[in-house]
Amino acid sequence: MSAATIPSPPELGTLSIEVEGEIGTLTLDRPDALNAMSPEMIGELTIASAWLADQAPLRGLIVTGAGDRAFSAGNDLKATAERTAAGTDLQGAKRPPFGRITRDFDCPKPMIAAVNGVAVGGGLEMALACDIVIAADHARLGLPEPRVGLFAGAGGIHRIARQVPFKHAMGLLLTGRLISADEAFRIGLVNEVVPLAELMPTARRWADEILECSPLSVRLTKEAVFDGLQFSVDEALERDAGRRERLLSSQDYVEGPKAFAEKRKPEWTGR
């Protein structure tokens, strides 16, 4: 695909956005607070996630944290305690999700979490909302909300029960314990574990492998996976009928086999 112009990303105080080629990287940037999500960060995450999702030339997103200690320690409990004491804490439907990423975020672009340290509570919930998770070997992951009188209400309960074997999920949810990156890999919570110095290059390698594929095929694949989760396989296949039509009538459908036969790299158009 030919390069397209992408406008400058919004300037934000608690996180940063970088664009390299067709991949955007979103960095949670409160390292002194273990990248915990303050109300300001949650608001800025909403802006950033919407901006990244709206940039058509971007074909993938990487989410990571600043520093080497934490991806994110989740909700900023100090700020929550202050708001609760003052009677100003938002609860229930009034409480915003973590930057739309954990709820009501229909993002067709593949999302990769590069977990550079602790990912707990809302931090792990954000990683669970991504399609691929790469973890540094010193990372620790968990949903410790019951230990502080909360529960993983930003999707963590439901996503982890769908993404790892049920008994492992319940063990983590009911005890609130943290696990190592190696154990997270063993139970299927993360895709790959690497030394910290290799984390971002590894995330980028996964992103580059996605870029080798047809943009349309990737988009339709992700769309079909998430749409079909709530249906039987036969019902999901029926719902794929429109996607198959879009694929079979596309330029990428013609280009892929042609490039293979001609022993060259395909020139994808995404159409």
Residue pairs with C-beta under 8 A, 6 or more apart in sequence:
1 22
1 57
1 59
1 215
1 267
1 268
1 269
1 270
3 21
3 57
4 56
4 57
5 57
6 19
6 55
6 57
6 58
7 55
9 17
9 18
9 19
9 24
9 48
9 51
10 17
10 47
10 48
10 51
12 44
12 47
12 48
13 40
13 44
14 28
14 29
14 30
14 38
14 40
14 41
14 44
15 26
15 27
15 28
15 29
15 41
15 44
15 45
15 48
16 26
16 27
16 29
16 66
17 24
17 25
17 26
17 27
17 48
17 51
17 52
18 24
18 25
18 27
19 25
19 55
19 58
21 211
22 57
22 58
22 59
22 60
22 211
23 58
23 59
23 60
23 61
23 62
23 204
23 207
23 211
24 52
24 55
24 58
24 60
24 61
24 62
25 61
25 62
25 63
25 64
26 48
26 49
26 52
26 61
26 62
26 63
26 64
27 63
27 64
27 65
27 66
28 35
28 37
28 41
28 63
28 64
28 65
28 66
28 71
28 72
29 35
29 65
29 66
30 36
30 38
30 41
30 66
31 65
31 66
31 67
31 69
31 70
33 73
33 76
34 69
34 70
34 72
34 73
34 117
34 118
35 65
35 66
35 67
35 70
35 71
35 72
35 73
35 123
36 72
36 73
36 74
36 75
36 76
36 77
36 78
37 45
37 72
37 74
37 75
37 76
37 98
37 99
37 122
37 123
38 76
38 79
39 76
39 79
39 83
41 76
41 99
42 96
42 98
42 99
43 96
44 99
45 98
45 99
45 100
45 101
46 96
46 99
46 100
48 99
49 99
49 100
49 101
49 105
49 107
50 100
52 58
52 61
52 107
52 109
53 105
53 107
53 108
53 109
58 109
59 109
59 110
59 210
59 211
59 215
59 218
60 109
60 110
60 111
60 112
60 207
60 210
60 211
61 107
61 109
61 110
61 111
61 112
62 111
62 112
62 113
62 114
62 200
62 203
62 204
62 207
63 101
63 111
63 112
63 113
63 114
63 126
63 127
63 130
64 71
64 113
64 114
64 115
64 116
64 199
64 200
64 203
65 71
65 72
65 115
65 116
65 117
65 123
67 116
67 117
68 116
68 117
68 136
68 196
69 117
69 118
70 116
70 117
70 118
70 119
70 123
71 113
71 114
71 115
71 116
71 117
71 118
71 119
71 123
71 126
71 127
71 139
72 118
72 119
72 120
72 122
72 123
72 126
73 118
73 120
73 121
73 123
74 120
74 121
74 122
74 123
74 124
74 125
75 121
75 122
75 150
77 148
80 89
83 89
83 90
90 96
97 103
97 104
97 105
97 154
97 155
98 122
98 125
98 126
98 154
99 126
101 111
101 126
101 129
102 122
102 125
102 126
102 128
102 129
102 154
102 155
102 156
103 154
103 155
105 129
108 219
108 222
108 223
109 219
110 131
110 132
110 207
110 210
110 218
110 222
111 129
111 130
111 131
111 132
112 130
112 131
112 132
112 133
112 134
112 203
112 206
112 207
113 119
113 126
113 127
113 130
113 132
113 133
113 134
114 134
114 199
114 200
114 202
114 203
115 127
115 133
115 134
115 135
115 136
115 139
115 141
115 181
115 190
115 199
116 136
116 139
116 196
116 199
117 136
117 138
117 139
117 140
118 139
118 140
118 141
118 178
119 126
119 127
119 135
119 139
119 140
119 141
120 140
120 141
120 142
120 143
120 144
120 178
121 143
121 144
121 145
121 150
121 152
121 156
122 154
122 156
124 141
124 142
124 143
124 152
124 156
124 160
125 143
125 152
125 154
125 155
125 156
125 159
127 133
127 141
128 155
128 156
128 159
128 160
128 163
129 155
129 159
131 222
132 191
132 206
133 189
133 190
133 191
134 190
134 191
134 192
134 193
134 194
134 199
134 202
134 203
134 206
135 141
135 181
135 184
135 185
135 190
135 192
135 193
135 194
135 199
136 181
136 193
136 194
136 195
136 196
136 199
137 181
137 182
137 193
137 194
137 195
137 196
138 181
138 196
139 180
139 181
139 184
139 193
140 178
140 179
140 180
140 181
141 178
141 179
141 181
141 184
141 189
141 190
142 172
142 176
142 177
142 178
142 179
143 152
143 156
143 157
143 160
143 172
143 173
143 176
144 176
144 177
144 178
145 151
145 152
145 153
145 156
145 176
146 173
146 174
146 175
146 176
147 176
151 157
152 160
152 173
157 173
160 169
160 172
160 173
160 189
161 169
161 170
161 173
162 229
163 169
163 188
163 189
164 187
164 188
164 189
165 187
165 188
168 187
171 177
172 179
179 187
179 189
181 190
181 193
182 193
184 190
184 193
185 191
185 192
185 193
191 206
192 202
192 206
194 202
210 218
212 265
214 252
214 255
214 256
214 266
214 268
214 270
215 252
215 268
215 269
215 270
216 246
216 247
216 250
216 252
216 253
216 268
216 270
216 271
217 247
217 252
217 256
219 270
220 243
220 246
220 247
223 243
224 236
224 239
224 240
224 243
227 236
227 239
228 235
228 236
228 239
228 240
231 239
247 253
250 271
251 269
251 271
252 266
252 268
252 269
252 270
252 271
255 266
255 267
255 268
255 269
256 266
258 266
259 265
259 266
259 267
260 266
